[in-house]
């Protein structure tokens, strides 16, 4: 499959691109700077220069044409304040989904965050609360796209620990953490499991192998 990944130079995206390339897919990462291209190529991915904060939806749709699936893994990462968080984590996600739909892509996996399905508590850090609200709005938009086979993935606290290949994946898992490597592995399997379309799933470390966890999450 040819799989286009928004946020192609992010930590999870780079891990995902390597997994996809090693299994014979063609990952294509959207990047904001040409200087990032070498890192993608080292993972076996193609690169496509595209800034989600400035590209138009028709232009992006043309760039996505021919892809079999898409992954939204972009994020402001707390840089630029609440305005940029809203522009990338919400606006960028909505733009990407709209462009993918116009390009005829049915399968889309959106990387969200645990907690995006509820209003942040009053004691939540303001920056993180803005991030959760932006993710929530993006998730709500995607859920309205009935012509797409979307899956929303909401991991818990992300770590750089080595992946274990053992996770808990369910509509509600409880609070926990998960290595980025395992998040990438789950996304890779979700792309191959269209039966998870229409689901919003939380993800933390657990005791179930990734492939089995993905299949057990299907209706």
N, C-alpha and C positions, 0 to 999 in steps of 0.2 A: 504493500500500500504506500501511496505517497501521502505523507502526513505533515501538515503545516502547523508549526508551533509558534504562537505569539509569545514574546518574551524569550526568544531563542537562546539568549546568552545567560539566562538565569541559572542558578545552581541546579534546580530540579530539571530544567529543560536540558541542560548539557548532559546530565545523567540519563535522561530519557532518550535523547538523541543517540547516545552510544548503544543503549539497549535495542532501540529500533533498528539501527544500522546493522548490528550484529545478528539480528534475526532475519535480515534480508529486506526490510522495509526501506523506504527512502524518506528520511526526515528532512524537513526544510525549515530552518529556524529564521523567524523574522528578527532582525537586529536593527538597532538605532545608529550604529557606527560601523563603518567599514573595517575599523581596527579590530572588531570582534570576530571577524570572519574566520581567521585562522584557528581560533579555539573551536568553532563549530566543525571546521573541516577535519581537525584532529580527532573529532568524535565520529567521523564518518557521515556528517550531515552537510547538506547544501545550505547556503545562506542567501537571504533575500533582504536587501536594505529597505526598511520600511519603518517610519515613525508613526505609531498609533495616535500620537498627539497632534499630528498635522495632516495625515493622509485622508483623502475623501473616501466615502464608502464605495463608490463606483470604481475608483482606482484600485482600492484594496480588493474588491471582488474580482477584478481582472487579474490581479496578482495571484489570487487563490484558485483561479480556474484550473481544473484538471486534477485537483487534490481529491483523495478518497476520504479523508478524515481531517479533523482539526483539533488542536489543543490550545486552550487559553491558559497560559502560565505566566503572563506578564503581571507586573506589580511595581508600584512606585517605591516599595521598600522603605517607606517612611521618609523618603527624600522629597523636599519641596513643600512640605506642609500639607494641610488638609485639602487645599485646592488641587494640588497635583495628584494626591491620592484619589480624589474623586475623578479627575480627568483620566487617569490610567486604569485604576481598579474597577471603576464603574463605567465611565465613558468609553474607555478602550475596549472593555469586554463587550459592551452593547454594540459598538461599531464592528468589532470582529465577528460577532454572531450574525449581525445583519449582512455583512459582506459574505460570510460563509454561506448563508442561506441564499443570497442572490447568485452565488457561484455554483449552486446546486449541490453543496456538501451537506449530507444528512447527518453524519456522525460527528459529534463535538463533545469533547470532555473538557469541563471547565474546572480549573483548580481554584477553590474557594478557601474558606477557613472555618474551623469549628467555632461556633458562636454566631455565625452569620445569619442563623435562622431565628434570632431573638434580639430584642433591644439590649444593648450593653448595660450592665449595672452601673449605678451612679458613681461607684468608686473606680471604674475602668479608666485607665490613662486616656486623656482626650484624643491623643494621636491614634491610639489603637482603636478607640471607639469610632473614629472617623473611618478607619480602615474597615472595620466590621460592617458599618452602615453602607459603605461603598460596595463591599462584596455582596451584601444582602440585596441591594438594588440590582446588581448585575445578575444575581441568581434569579430574582423575581422576573426580570426581563426574559432570561433564557427559558424559564418555565412556561412562558406564554407562546413559545415558538413550536406550535404543534406539528409543523412539517419537518422538524428536525428530530433526530434520535440523540438527544442530549443526556449526559450524565454529569452531575455536580459532585465533586469530591471535596470533602471538608476535613483535612487532616488536623490533628492536634498540634501541640507544640513541636516545631521542627528542630531536629538536631543534626549535627554533622557526624554522629557516630556511624560506624560501619553498619550497613544494612544486615538484618538477620534473615530476611525472607519470611518472617513470621509476623502476622498482623491480626488485628481485629477490625473487620469492615462490616458496618451495619448502619441503618438509619440513625441510631443513637448508640454510641459506644461508652459514654462516660468520658471524663477528662483523662488525658494522657499525652504522651509524646510519641514521636515516630521519626526514625532517620529519613533524611531526604532520599536516600537510595531506595528505601522501601516505598516511598511515595511514587517515585519514578516507575518502579516495577509494577505497582498497582495500576497506574495510568496506562502503561503498555498493555496490560492484560485487559483493562476495561475497553480499550480500543478494539480488541478482538472479540468482545463479548457484547454484541448489540442487545442482548436480553436485559442488560442493565439500563436501557434507555428509559428516561422518565424518572430516574431515581436520584435522590440526593443522599449521599452516603458519608458517614464520618469514618475516620481512619486513625487508629493508634497501633502501637506495637501490641502483639498478642502471641498466640501459640498456634495459629493456623497458617499453613503455607499460602503464599500470595495467590497462586492460581486457584486453589481450593476456596479461599476466602472470597474471591471475585465470583466464582460460580455459585457459591452458597448464598450470595447476596441477591441473586436473580429471583424474580417472583416465582 
